[in-house]
Amino acid sequence: MQYMLMIHEDESAYAGAGGEALMAETIGKHMAFAESLAKAGIAMSGNRLHPAGTATTIRWNHGEHALHDGPFAETVEELGGYYIINVADLDTAIAWAKQIPIPGKGAIEVRPVWDME
């Protein structure tokens, strides 16, 4: 079964003094995580996203829609990237999600992908 592991973190951790170094370190840890998935034979895909400030959100209200700049919710944590992994069950997906590097505070949302077949 496929699971999407959505990475929610505080983008401000990468700003200011030491931000670039922290980003490089975190990306290195993500590369190691991806290598671990590959070594375990787990099919995966994933991408890093541009900062939340580049997002455009479309909100619907009973057939009407409005465009908003930025992320869909008022929050400190933004969706920064994701992995889609193919594993046997939720427990396995959670075990892998716990290994995703997040400096400081954040969250990983684990959600099954709907099989469209």
Secondary structure in CASP SS format (residue, H / E / C, confidence):
PFRMAT SS
TARGET T0000
AUTHOR 0000-0000-0000
METHOD secondary structure of the structure
MODEL  1
M C 1.00
Q E 1.00
Y E 1.00
M E 1.00
L E 1.00
M E 1.00
I E 1.00
H E 1.00
E E 1.00
D C 1.00
E H 1.00
S H 1.00
A H 1.00
Y H 1.00
A C 1.00
G C 1.00
A C 1.00
G C 1.00
G H 1.00
E H 1.00
A H 1.00
L H 1.00
M H 1.00
A H 1.00
E H 1.00
T H 1.00
I H 1.00
G H 1.00
K H 1.00
H H 1.00
M H 1.00
A H 1.00
F H 1.00
A H 1.00
E H 1.00
S H 1.00
L H 1.00
A H 1.00
K H 1.00
A C 1.00
G C 1.00
I C 1.00
A C 1.00
M E 1.00
S E 1.00
G E 1.00
N E 1.00
R E 1.00
L C 1.00
H C 1.00
P C 1.00
A H 1.00
G H 1.00
T H 1.00
A C 1.00
T E 1.00
T E 1.00
I E 1.00
R E 1.00
W E 1.00
N E 1.00
H C 1.00
G C 1.00
E E 1.00
H E 1.00
A E 1.00
L E 1.00
H E 1.00
D E 1.00
G C 1.00
P C 1.00
F C 1.00
A C 1.00
E C 1.00
T C 1.00
V C 1.00
E C 1.00
E E 1.00
L E 1.00
G E 1.00
G E 1.00
Y E 1.00
Y E 1.00
I E 1.00
I E 1.00
N E 1.00
V C 1.00
A C 1.00
D C 1.00
L H 1.00
D H 1.00
T H 1.00
A H 1.00
I H 1.00
A H 1.00
W H 1.00
A H 1.00
K C 1.00
Q C 1.00
I C 1.00
P C 1.00
I C 1.00
P C 1.00
G C 1.00
K C 1.00
G E 1.00
A E 1.00
I E 1.00
E E 1.00
V E 1.00
R E 1.00
P E 1.00
V C 1.00
W C 1.00
D C 1.00
M C 1.00
E C 1.00
END
